[in-house]
Amino acid sequence: LRYDPMSMRPFMSYPEGDYAAHWLKIIGSAKEQPIFAHVNWFQRDPEDGHFLWPGYRDNLRALLWLLDVKEGRAEGVQTPVGILPKKEELNLDGFEGDDADLDKLLSIDAELWKKEMSYRREHLAQFKNLPEQIWAAHERIEQAFNA
């Protein structure tokens, strides 16, 4: 297996560093800045391996929260890797997932993230001409976890 977080490498039609630079330029010139999110729908419990997030229709809850953040109706909690939802900001009407699992999802496992950042460093190092902005963001997160 290879480390390919978004499973996109086989579909890249030109060098990844150039691709990233292109999109950073477009985003930088946008009048209204987009919101970006990383959602791990497939995070598993480290003890028994079950999926922490129920999936399917519940995925909409995270997407609606992102819209609320974009529109200023939610603020979340700032972490080294970005903003996590506050539990009370999520629309949990009819939610049938496990409350303890939700608490795990809404927290940061610093040791797990330290490992992840080393994988990401190795992954990013493969790309020629990767924009400094990407390296700076990576290093900012890495330093926050190593502080």
C-alpha positions in Angstrom: 0.0 0.0 0.0 1.1 3.6 -0.6 0.3 6.6 1.4 -2.1 8.6 -0.9 -4.6 10.4 1.4 -7.0 11.5 -1.3 -6.3 8.6 -3.7 -5.7 11.1 -6.5 -2.0 10.5 -7.5 -2.9 8.2 -10.4 -5.2 10.8 -11.9 -2.8 13.8 -11.8 -2.1 14.9 -15.3 0.8 17.2 -14.5 3.3 17.6 -11.6 1.6 17.9 -8.2 3.7 20.9 -7.2 2.5 22.8 -10.2 -1.0 21.6 -9.6 -0.9 22.9 -6.0 0.6 26.2 -7.1 -2.2 26.6 -9.7 -4.9 26.1 -7.1 -3.3 28.4 -4.5 -3.2 31.1 -7.2 -6.9 30.7 -8.0 -7.9 30.6 -4.3 -5.8 33.6 -3.6 -7.5 35.7 -6.3 -11.1 34.6 -5.3 -13.2 37.5 -4.0 -14.9 35.2 -1.5 -12.5 32.7 0.1 -13.7 29.1 0.1 -13.8 27.0 3.3 -11.7 23.8 3.2 -12.3 20.7 5.4 -10.8 17.4 6.0 -13.3 14.9 7.2 -12.4 11.3 8.0 -15.6 9.4 7.5 -13.7 6.1 8.1 -12.0 6.7 11.4 -12.1 3.6 13.5 -12.0 2.9 17.2 -8.5 1.9 18.2 -9.7 -0.8 20.6 -12.3 -2.8 18.6 -12.0 -1.3 15.1 -15.6 -0.2 14.6 -16.3 2.9 12.6 -16.8 5.9 14.9 -19.1 7.8 12.5 -22.3 6.2 11.4 -22.0 7.5 7.8 -24.7 7.8 5.1 -27.3 10.4 6.0 -25.4 11.5 9.0 -22.6 12.9 6.7 -24.9 15.8 6.0 -24.5 16.9 9.7 -20.8 17.8 9.1 -21.5 19.5 5.8 -24.3 21.6 7.4 -21.9 22.6 10.2 -19.3 23.7 7.6 -21.9 25.9 6.0 -22.7 27.4 9.4 -19.0 28.1 10.0 -18.8 29.8 6.6 -21.8 31.9 7.3 -20.7 32.8 10.9 -23.4 30.8 12.7 -20.8 28.4 14.3 -17.3 28.9 15.4 -16.1 25.5 16.6 -12.9 24.9 18.6 -9.5 25.9 17.1 -7.0 23.1 17.1 -3.5 22.7 15.5 -5.2 21.0 12.5 -8.1 23.5 12.1 -11.5 23.9 13.6 -13.5 21.1 15.1 -17.2 21.4 15.8 -18.5 22.0 19.2 -21.0 19.3 20.0 -23.8 21.8 20.6 -23.2 23.3 17.1 -24.0 20.1 15.3 -27.6 19.3 14.4 -28.0 16.0 16.2 -31.8 15.7 15.8 -32.4 12.0 15.2 -28.7 11.1 15.5 -28.5 7.4 16.3 -24.7 7.2 16.6 -22.9 6.5 19.9 -22.4 9.5 22.1 -18.9 8.3 23.3 -17.9 7.8 19.6 -19.0 11.4 18.8 -16.9 12.7 21.7 -13.8 10.8 20.3 -14.5 12.3 16.8 -14.7 15.8 18.3 -11.3 15.6 20.0 -7.7 15.5 18.9 -5.4 12.5 19.5 -2.0 14.3 19.6 0.1 11.1 19.4 -1.8 9.9 16.4 -1.4 13.3 14.7 2.3 13.3 15.4 2.6 10.0 13.5 0.3 11.4 10.7 2.5 14.4 10.3 5.6 12.3 9.7 3.7 10.4 7.0 2.6 13.6 5.5 6.2 15.0 5.5 7.4 12.0 3.6 4.5 12.2 1.2 5.0 15.9 0.5 8.7 15.5 0.0 7.9 13.4 -3.2 6.6 16.4 -5.0 8.9 18.8 -7.0 8.2 22.5 -6.8 5.7 22.2 -4.0 4.7 25.7 -3.0 6.2 27.1 0.2 2.7 27.8 1.5 2.1 24.1 1.8 5.3 23.4 3.6 4.7 26.4 5.9 1.2 25.0 6.8 2.6 21.5 7.3 5.4 22.9 9.6 2.9 25.1 11.6 0.8 22.0 12.4 3.9 19.9 13.2 5.3 22.5 15.5 2.0 22.8 17.3 2.0 19.1 18.2 5.7 19.1 19.2 5.4 22.2 21.5 
